[in-house]
Amino acid sequence: MSARNIMAKLLLTAGAACILAAVGLWGEARLAQGQLHLAAAAVPGPSDASQPPAAPGSAPLVVEPKQGQVIYKLIIPRIKVMNFVVYGTSDAALKKAPGHVEGTPFPWEMGNSAVAAHRDYFFWRLNELETGDEVRVESDMGNLQYKVTQKRVVNQSDVGVLSPTGRPQITLISCWPLIYIGNAPDRLVVTAELVVQ
């Protein structure tokens, strides 16, 4: 067998292994979302269900959610995202779902609400969003609609994307570039502002 044939077989084997690993990660994420769906149906959300939906800018939650607890559903029609968002950005939380970044307001509160997700799990098509695309949040606190206003790439050390704002907005964050071995050096950041209805 020639060296060329050996190299071709090695590359095919490596490619097949990568595909199997990607399918496994995707399947694990889908399974976790299914489990979150069951958990969300069985357990009350972060708000008291007897209370009417709150408007953005209303009082914050009295009880802070636990790490990994479902707090709302994120829907982005253009890229077919319909996932629960959990509280926190620990490795365990981000394997289950996009995570609400601790220290940022919730979507129904005034300010810059941030959501982070792995590029190879839930936000792998985030770069396809364009200005004007719809982002929705559904929760016990009410349903909110946002429109994408900006998309940019920043260095991973740029925490300015989490800065407070005087208006209700949601910031979606994922590693960049999408295809990268190891820890990606940058972050893709998509900002969407609340549509006042």
C-alpha positions as CSV (number, residue, x, y, z in Angstrom):
1,M,0.0,0.0,0.0
2,S,1.4,3.4,-1.0
3,A,2.0,6.2,1.4
4,R,-0.7,8.2,-0.4
5,N,-3.3,5.5,0.2
6,I,-2.3,5.2,3.9
7,M,-2.7,9.0,4.3
8,A,-6.0,9.0,2.5
9,K,-7.3,6.2,4.8
10,L,-6.0,8.1,7.9
11,L,-7.7,11.3,6.8
12,L,-11.0,9.5,6.1
13,T,-10.9,7.8,9.5
14,A,-10.1,11.1,11.2
15,G,-13.0,12.8,9.3
16,A,-15.4,10.1,10.2
17,A,-14.4,10.3,13.9
18,C,-14.9,14.1,13.8
19,I,-18.4,13.6,12.3
20,L,-19.3,11.1,14.9
21,A,-18.1,13.3,17.7
22,A,-20.1,16.3,16.3
23,V,-23.3,14.1,16.0
24,G,-22.7,12.9,19.6
25,L,-22.4,16.5,20.9
26,W,-25.5,17.5,18.9
27,G,-27.4,14.5,20.3
28,E,-26.3,15.2,23.8
29,A,-27.5,18.8,23.5
30,R,-30.9,17.8,22.1
31,L,-31.4,15.2,24.8
32,A,-30.5,17.9,27.5
33,Q,-33.1,20.3,25.9
34,G,-35.7,17.5,26.1
35,Q,-35.0,16.9,29.7
36,L,-35.2,20.7,30.4
37,H,-38.6,20.7,28.7
38,L,-39.8,18.1,31.1
39,A,-38.3,19.9,34.0
40,A,-39.7,23.2,33.0
41,A,-43.2,21.7,32.7
42,A,-43.0,20.1,36.2
43,V,-41.4,22.9,38.1
44,P,-42.6,26.5,38.4
45,G,-40.4,29.1,36.7
46,P,-38.6,31.9,38.4
47,S,-41.7,33.9,38.9
48,D,-44.8,33.3,40.9
49,A,-47.3,31.9,38.3
50,S,-50.2,33.7,40.0
51,Q,-48.6,37.1,39.1
52,P,-49.4,38.8,35.8
53,P,-46.6,39.2,33.3
54,A,-44.2,42.0,34.1
55,A,-43.2,44.8,31.7
56,P,-39.5,45.4,30.9
57,G,-38.0,47.6,33.6
58,S,-40.1,46.1,36.4
59,A,-38.8,44.9,39.7
60,P,-36.2,42.1,39.6
61,L,-36.9,38.6,40.8
62,V,-37.0,38.2,44.6
63,V,-35.3,34.8,44.5
64,E,-32.3,34.3,42.3
65,P,-32.5,31.1,40.2
66,K,-30.1,28.2,40.8
67,Q,-27.3,27.3,38.4
68,G,-28.8,25.4,35.5
69,Q,-32.4,26.2,36.4
70,V,-34.6,27.0,33.3
71,I,-35.6,30.6,33.3
72,Y,-37.1,31.3,29.9
73,K,-37.3,30.1,26.3
74,L,-35.3,31.8,23.5
75,I,-36.7,31.7,20.0
76,I,-34.8,32.9,16.9
77,P,-36.8,32.0,13.8
78,R,-34.2,32.8,11.2
79,I,-31.7,30.3,12.5
80,K,-34.2,27.8,13.9
81,V,-33.3,28.3,17.6
82,M,-36.0,27.3,20.0
83,N,-34.2,26.5,23.3
84,F,-34.6,26.9,27.0
85,V,-32.2,29.2,28.6
86,V,-30.8,28.2,32.0
87,Y,-29.3,30.4,34.7
88,G,-25.5,30.6,34.6
89,T,-22.6,29.9,32.3
90,S,-20.8,27.0,34.0
91,D,-19.6,24.2,31.7
92,A,-22.4,21.9,33.0
93,A,-25.1,24.6,32.3
94,L,-23.8,25.4,28.8
95,K,-23.8,21.7,27.8
96,K,-27.6,21.7,28.5
97,A,-28.6,25.0,27.1
98,P,-27.7,28.6,26.3
99,G,-26.9,30.3,29.7
100,H,-28.1,33.6,31.0
101,V,-24.9,35.5,32.0
102,E,-24.9,36.1,35.8
103,G,-24.8,39.7,36.7
104,T,-26.8,40.9,33.8
105,P,-30.5,41.8,34.1
106,F,-33.2,39.3,33.0
107,P,-34.9,40.2,29.7
108,W,-38.0,41.6,31.5
109,E,-35.7,44.0,33.5
110,M,-34.3,47.2,32.1
111,G,-30.8,46.9,30.6
112,N,-28.5,44.6,28.8
113,S,-29.5,41.0,29.3
114,A,-26.8,38.6,28.0
115,V,-27.0,35.0,26.8
116,A,-24.0,32.8,26.0
117,A,-23.9,29.5,24.2
118,H,-21.3,27.2,22.7
119,R,-20.7,27.7,19.0
120,D,-21.0,23.9,18.3
121,Y,-24.1,23.3,20.3
122,F,-26.9,25.9,20.2
123,F,-25.5,29.1,18.5
124,W,-23.7,27.4,15.5
125,R,-25.7,29.5,13.1
126,L,-25.6,32.8,15.1
127,N,-23.4,34.4,12.4
128,E,-26.3,34.1,9.9
129,L,-28.4,36.7,11.8
130,E,-28.9,40.1,10.1
131,T,-30.1,43.5,11.2
132,G,-33.9,43.4,11.7
133,D,-34.1,39.6,12.4
134,E,-36.5,38.7,15.2
135,V,-35.5,37.3,18.6
136,R,-38.2,36.3,21.1
137,V,-38.2,35.5,24.8
138,E,-41.1,33.6,26.4
139,S,-41.3,33.3,30.2
140,D,-43.6,33.4,33.1
141,M,-42.9,37.1,33.2
142,G,-44.4,37.6,29.7
143,N,-43.4,37.3,26.1
144,L,-40.9,39.8,24.6
145,Q,-39.9,40.5,21.0
146,Y,-36.5,42.0,19.9
147,K,-35.0,43.0,16.6
148,V,-31.3,42.5,15.8
149,T,-29.5,45.8,15.6
150,Q,-25.9,44.9,15.5
151,K,-23.5,42.0,14.9
152,R,-19.8,42.1,15.6
153,V,-16.7,40.1,16.5
154,V,-14.7,41.2,19.6
155,N,-11.7,39.8,21.4
156,Q,-12.6,37.3,24.2
157,S,-11.2,39.7,26.8
158,D,-13.7,42.5,25.7
159,V,-16.2,42.5,28.5
160,G,-17.7,45.8,27.3
161,V,-20.4,43.8,25.5
162,L,-21.9,43.2,28.9
163,S,-22.0,46.8,29.9
164,P,-25.3,48.2,31.3
165,T,-27.5,50.1,28.9
166,G,-30.3,52.5,29.5
167,R,-32.7,50.5,27.3
168,P,-33.9,46.9,27.3
169,Q,-31.8,44.7,24.9
170,I,-30.6,41.2,24.7
171,T,-27.0,40.3,23.8
172,L,-26.2,36.9,22.3
173,I,-22.6,35.7,22.6
174,S,-20.7,32.7,21.2
175,C,-17.1,31.8,20.5
176,W,-15.6,32.8,17.1
177,P,-14.5,31.6,14.6
178,L,-17.1,28.8,14.4
179,I,-14.5,26.3,13.1
180,Y,-11.6,26.4,15.4
181,I,-9.7,23.7,17.3
182,G,-9.4,24.6,21.0
183,N,-10.5,27.8,22.7
184,A,-11.4,30.3,20.1
185,P,-9.7,33.7,20.5
186,D,-12.8,35.9,19.8
187,R,-16.5,36.2,20.5
188,L,-19.4,36.8,18.0
189,V,-21.8,39.2,19.6
190,V,-25.3,39.9,18.3
191,T,-27.3,42.7,19.9
192,A,-31.1,43.0,19.7
193,E,-33.3,45.8,21.1
194,L,-36.8,45.4,22.5
195,V,-39.7,46.1,20.2
196,V,-42.1,48.3,22.1
197,Q,-45.6,47.0,21.5
